[in-house]
Amino acid sequence: MAAVRDDLTGRKFGRLTVLARAANRGIVVCWICRCDCGNNTTVRSASLKKGMTKSCGCLYAETVGKWNIKHSGEGSVEYRVWASMKNRCYNPHSEKYPMYGGRGIFVCQEWRDDFVRFYTDMGPRPSAKHSIERIDNDGPYSPHNCRWATMIEQQNNRRSNRMFTYQGKTLSVAAWAREIGVPKTRLYDRLELGWPIARVLTEPCRKYRVSQKGA
């Protein structure tokens, strides 16, 4: 079995503690994990790192049981967040649809029809100041791309603040604008047009001659 650069042995992910390397599933690296409940399970490396798998399955089963015993979740803050998330992605009559479903943002299959799965993955909202945020603003609502975040944290992750790498250097749009001496609004406009980052940063700005009376 070939060695891997990132050895997860001994690390903790949710309820899972990595015990040892497991046999690959094709080219996918997997690990044998011991769950806090005592069960062993084999999990893909990516699922552990992205937080997509946090237990052997017992966490989901426990959450289902609690919600079934107490209530369906309706009326809770987390349920309203889940319902609003789907509404802006799939309801063309929603005023927010153009910014979400209208530009291709969707809810992953695991969450779309399963509130309990959504709640299991996200957990309770930490405070009234937190709302759901997509880490990649062009990505879907899914376990590896969502977190609870405050307004300040979300403002720092706006599309205009994304980081771009060109010729080995990674900077924000504003920093690139300062770097190459171009107004940042010009770079934003080019990004909205879908230009590749190389063209965004290297296309010369057109110079317009200002006519003056008597010139």
TIVOLO-799286 format. One line per 8 residues: their letters; for each residue x, y, z of C-alpha. Coordinates in steps of 0.001 Angstrom, whole numbers, plus 500000, padded with zeros to 6 digits. Layout:
N
A) X:Y:Z  ...
END
This chain:
215
MAAVRDDL) 500000:500000:500000  501533:503286:498906  502205:505937:501534  500081:509075:501614  501336:512589:502234  498660:513385:504828  498666:510676:507518  495420:510931:509490
TGRKFGRL) 496287:508200:512014  495308:509264:515533  493367:512320:514432  489790:512970:515592  486954:513918:513210  483628:514398:514984  483026:511110:516797  485586:509245:514709
TVLARAAN) 489188:508524:515681  491403:507322:512841  493053:504001:513719  494884:502986:510567  495017:503111:506796  492453:500929:505013  492637:499419:501546  491989:501948:498803
RGIVVCWI) 488683:501957:496964  490122:502243:493505  492279:505358:493763  490353:506713:496773  492308:506743:500057  490361:505299:502999  490865:504970:506743  489688:502605:509473
CRCDCGNN) 488041:504643:512237  486742:503907:515716  483521:505700:516589  482850:506970:520119  480008:504464:520297  482522:501604:519905  481881:500649:516279  484580:500560:513605
TTVRSASL) 483928:501939:510141  485881:502633:506966  485701:506208:505676  487124:508038:502658  489865:510547:503427  488001:513404:501747  484828:512703:503746  486754:513004:507000
KKGMTKSC) 488619:516177:506068  485517:517953:504744  483373:516970:507733  480956:514968:505597  481271:511877:507828  481347:512458:511584  480283:509074:512982  479632:505470:512038
GCLYAETV) 476001:506435:511478  474994:506614:515131  474884:510421:515158  472285:510487:512401  470254:507729:514083  470287:509571:517405  469267:512850:515788  466413:511172:513910
GKWNIKHS) 465195:509641:517161  465288:512927:519062  463417:514840:516353  460839:512073:515972  460245:511951:519727  460045:515712:520300  458769:517194:517052  459342:517226:513313
GEGSVEYR) 461543:520283:513568  458927:522624:512161  458933:525958:513902  462581:525747:514960  465104:528335:513782  467089:525664:511963  463982:524439:510146  463206:527958:508939
VWASMKNR) 466780:528313:507685  466454:524987:505831  463106:525949:504293  464354:529415:503250  467457:527877:501706  465322:525646:499472  462896:528448:498671  465535:530777:497224
CYNPHSEK) 467057:527934:495209  463878:526384:493756  461042:528901:493920  461130:531205:490846  458671:533533:492612  461090:534182:495487  462630:537659:495307  466021:536074:496077
YPMYGGRG) 465731:533375:493396  467736:535323:490748  470735:535467:493110  470525:531763:493964  468559:529283:491875  468645:531677:488956  472426:531496:488779  472706:527766:489398
IFVCQEWR) 472974:527491:493185  471320:524291:494428  470843:522226:497599  472688:518903:497739  470617:515719:497479  471301:514787:501112  469721:517996:502402  467032:518834:499894
DDFVRFYT) 464362:516494:501242  465811:515658:504653  465775:518309:507375  467174:515888:509949  470228:515246:507785  470686:519018:507416  470440:519489:511184  472818:516590:511851
DMGPRPSA) 475461:518069:509560  475086:521725:510574  474152:521398:514234  472133:524039:516105  472575:527684:515150  475207:529091:517572  473434:532410:518144  470887:534820:516713
KHSIERID) 473769:536608:514960  474610:533510:512896  473115:532454:509569  474018:529818:507036  476888:530697:504706  478337:528985:501645  482131:529046:501875  482377:529050:498087
NDGPYSPH) 479767:531573:496952  479475:529822:493602  479082:526380:495189  476014:524487:496441  474411:524212:499850  476141:521053:501096  477968:519786:504215  481476:520562:502956
NCRWATMI) 480523:524039:501676  478361:525432:504497  478868:526768:507995  477147:528995:510530  478675:532477:510246  478086:535986:511549  477359:538910:509229  480949:540146:509540
EQQNNRRS) 482318:536737:508582  479986:536581:505608  480937:540061:504445  484559:538930:504431  483582:536075:502139  481648:538058:499540  482273:537231:495902  484199:540489:495571
NRMFTYQG) 486622:539297:498273  487487:535979:496650  491151:535097:496316  492693:534500:492877  496006:532911:491977  498008:534032:488947  501609:533126:488190  502060:531670:491662
KTLSVAAW) 500725:534685:493575  497387:534654:495445  495666:537951:496246  492163:539358:496683  490592:541380:493872  491312:544626:495707  494933:543614:496270  495349:542629:492603
AREIGVPK) 493958:546020:491576  496602:547769:493690  499274:545381:492406  498692:546106:488715  497473:549683:489035  493926:549142:487753  490669:550330:489398  489145:547426:491305
TRLYDRLE) 485740:548161:489780  487268:547345:486382  488376:543930:487673  484953:543249:489200  483306:544074:485860  485602:541660:484020  484921:538885:486529  481163:539375:486144
LGWPIARV) 481644:538930:482386  483193:535529:483058  486694:536354:481821  489486:533919:482822  491693:535321:485562  494705:535684:483237  492736:537986:480920  491181:539849:483860
LTEPCRKY) 494631:540798:485108  496480:541366:481831  493975:543003:479471  495046:546662:479031  492552:549295:480115  491279:551406:477259  492200:555045:477509  489560:557523:476534
RVSQKGA) 490507:560967:475278  488631:563692:477068  487702:566510:474703  488184:569987:475982  486866:573241:474599  489513:575082:472672  491696:571922:472278
END
